[in-house]
Amino acid sequence: MNKNIPWYYSTVAIVLAFLFFWPLGIVLLILRNSSNKQSVFLGSTDKKKYIIAGVVLILIGISMFSSKSFFMGFFMIIGGIALIIYAEKLKRKALRNRQYIDLIVNQGQTSLDSIANMCNINYDLVVKELRSLTSLGVLKNAVIDENYRTITIQNPPAQALPQNWAGVTPDNTDSISGTVSQSTEEVMCVCPGCGAKVALRKGAAINCEYCDMPIVAK
């Protein structure tokens, strides 16, 4: 997660918002998860945290019934249920986003109709979500043409190896002279965030062009 996010998008601020006014917490959570390149791919990971938080809110609400705070208890229970529902929705959307990257970036698919069929969703939703990924900078070079119902990536990011790469490992150190020789072996890496594939020299490390997650060629 981006460390430079505004304070009101921090976990502490969102938890406090849920505790004292959960609709605001939901709003802040949605805004945070829609404004960060990494967040749109982390639904499966975030789902667990949100479900736990939702269960906690429900338990707090139930406990309030015993103290006769019926309104606040009901309010907290509804907030917990809303958080659990949102967690499931977030996971499904994150899985679709990864599927978009696989189809468009890895497989070179350009037909929006084909993408909709492969993702088992309607055309309008595909266009809406791809436009969102484009505006967020995930598919920053993508051009959506609704006349031809296609999406193309203009000037795709080069899959070249980083110029400042220095993969120093015990395996590429000469045992006699002590000098270091860079490995020229290339490996195909899969981004742990969005699933984009990139060829790197073994030992190299870069940030993904699409989600900014670190990729290390092992």
N, C-alpha and C positions, 0 to 999 in steps of 0.2 A: 504494500500500500504506500502511496505517496506520502512522505513525511511532511510535505509542505501544505497539506490540506488545511482549510480554515478551521479554527477552533470549534465552531459549531457543528462540524462534521466529525469531530473526534468521538471515540467510543464512549468516553465519560459523559460528554454533552448529550449524546443520543440516549444513553441509559437514564440520565436524569430527566430528560424530556419524557421518556416512557413512564417513569415513576410518577411524575407530577402532571403530565398532560400528554397521554400516549398518542393522540392524533398528530401532535407536533413531532413526536419521535418517529412515527411512520414517514412523515413528509421529509424529515432530515435524512432518514435512512435511504429513501428512494432517491433523493437528490444526490447523496454521496455516491451511491452505487451507479448512478447514471452519468457521473461527471469524471470518472476515472477509468483509464484504459485497462487497468488490471482488474478492476472490480467487475466489469461486465463478463469476465471469464471465470470468476471464482464462486459461482453460485453453489456448487457442491460443498465447498469448504465452509462458506458462510452459512449455508443452510443449518448445519449442526449448531452453530453458535446462536442463530436466531431462534431455533426451536427450543434450545435450553432457556434462552431469555424469555420466550413465550410461556414456557411451563412455569418459570419462576413467577411471572406476572399473574398467571392463573392461580398458583398456590397462595400468593399474597392476597389476591382477591377473595379466595375462599376463606382465608384466615380472618379477613375483615368482617365476614358475615357473623362470626362468633362474637365480635365486639360491637355488633349492631350497626356497623358502617355499611349498610346494604348498598347504598348508591355508589360509594367509592369501590366497594368490592365488585359490584357488577361492572363498573367502569374498567377496573383492572383486568377482569376476566375477558371482557370483550377485546381489550388491547392485546392480551396474550394470544387469543385466538387469531386476531388479525395478523399478528407477527408470524405465527406458524403458517398461515395461508400465504403470506408474502414470501416466506422462506421457500416454499414449494414452487411458487411462481418464478422466483429468482433462479432457482436451480434449472428449471426447464428452459428459461431464456439463456442462461449461460451455456447450456448444452447446445442450443441452436447456434449461438455465436461461434462456438468451436467448430460446429458443422459448417458454418459459412466459410470460415477460414480454410478448412480442409478442402471444400469444394472449389472455392475461388482461387486461393493461393497455391495449395498443394496440387490440385487436380486441374487447374486452369479452366474451370467451368465458367461460361459466360452467359448462358441462357437463364433468365430469371424464372421462366416457367419450369425449366428442368430443376432448378434449385428448389422451387416451391414443392415440386413433386417429390424430390428426394428427402426434403425435410418434413413432408406430409403436413404442410400448412398452406394457406391461401396466398395468392400472388400479392395482394395488397399488403399483407403483413410482412412478407419478405422485403418488399420495397421500403416499407416504413422502417424496419429494423436495419436494413443495409444503409439507408440514409443516415440513421442515427450513428452507426459505426463510422460512417464517412465523416460526419460533422465532429465526432469525438476524436478523430485522428487515427483510428485503428486502420481504416482503409482510406488513408488520406489522399491517395492518388487514384481512387476509384471513380469512374464516371458511369452513372446510371442513365441509360437511354430507354425511356418508356415507349418511344415510338417503335423501336426494334426489340424492346423487352430484353435488353442485355445489360450486363455490367462488365466493364473492362478496367484493368489497372494500367494506367499510363505511366511510363517510366518506372517500372517496378524496381524496388530496392535491389541493388546489386548483391549477389550472393558471394561476393569476393571476401577474402579473408582480411581481417583487420591489419592495417599497416604496422601498428605498434605491437603486434603479437610477439610474445616471448614465452613460449611454452617450455619453461625450464623444469624438467623433471629428472629424477635419478636415471631414468632410462636413456636420456639423450646427452648424458655427460660422459666424455671420453675418460676412461679409468686411468689412462697413461698420462695424457697431457693435461687433463683437468678442464679442457675447453668444452664449451657447450655447443651442440649442433642442433638447430631447430628441426623438428620433425616435419616432414612434408606429407605425411599420411593424412588424408582427409576422411572425415566421418560425417555421415548424415545425422544431424541432430533434430530432435523434436522439441519445440518450446514447451516447457511445463505449464505455461499459462494458457496460451491460445491454440497450441498444437501445430503452429506453422513449422515447416521443415526448412532447414538451412544447412549447407555444407560448410564445415569448418575444419581447420587443422586441428589435429589431436592436441588437446591441452589448451586450446584457445577459449576465450570467454568474451561474449558480447551481450548487449541488451537487445531483446527482440524488437524488430522494426514495427511490429503490430501491437504489442501489449506492454513493452518495456520490461518484461521479466528477464532476468539473467539466464543466459544459455551457456553451458559449459560443455565443451567437447571432451568426453572422457575416453 
